């Protein structure tokens, strides 16, 4: 099924985006910008929570948590993945 394949691809991409965000955190910490590092750290935690909720199939909770994020952080979630989750929520 194409949807399953794209879902896996999008989850892989999302995981890679979280890792990149973590790299920003590490860089900010290394440069001594602790305030920025803390913000990135919180964003990574939030994105990881969303990732884990998707893995657990708790799609409606994904949207609850996503609405609490800054737009910049929300944009780390692949759009196609968001659309797939919306469709899955409508099927439940």
N, C-alpha and C positions, 0 to 999 in steps of 0.2 A: 504494500500500500504506500503510495507516494507520501501521504500525510505523515505516516510513521517515520519515513526516511527523513523528511524535512524537519520533523519534530526533533529527531536525534541530532541532526545537523545544527539546528537552532540552539539546542541545549548545549552542544559542544561550543558553539560560538559564545553563548552566554557565559559559560565557564571560563573561556579565554578572556572575555571582557572583565570578569571579576578579577582574574589574575592580573590583568593590566592595571586595574584600579588599585590592587594591592601593591603593584610596583610603584605607582604614584605615591602611595602611603610611605613605602620604604624610602623612596627618594627624598620626600619632604622631611622625614625623620633624620635621614643622614645629613641633610643640609641644615638641620637644627630648627626647622619650622614646625615646632611641636603642635601648634594650633591646627595647622593644615593637616599634619599627620593624623591627629585625632579625628578630624572630620572625615578624612579618607578611610580611616579605620572603622568608623561608625557606618559609613556608606558600604564598605565591604561586608560588614556584618549584616546589614539590611539586605543587600543583594544576595548574600549566601542564604539568608533565611528564606527569601523568595525562591531561590533555586531549589532548596530542600522541600518547600511546600509544593512546588511543581512536581518534583520527584515523587512525593507522597500522594499526589492527585488531589490536593486541597486547593483547587483552582479559585474558588470564591475568596478564600483567605488571601490569595495572591493579590487580588484586586484591592482588598481592604488595606493591606500593607503598602502596596504600590502607591495608593493615593496619598500616603503620608510622606512620600519621598519628594525631594526637590526634583524639578524637571530634568536637570542635568543628570541626576542619578537614574531617574526613570528611563532616560534615553540609553542607558547601558543594557537594557533588556531589548533583545531583538524584536522589532515590530511584528515580523511574521509570527514569532512565538506568541506575542500578545494576542494577535488575531486568532491563532489556533486555540489558545486558552479560552478566549471569549466564546468560540464555537462550542468547545467542550462544556462550558458552563451552561450554555443554552440547551444542551442535550440532557443535562442532569435534572 
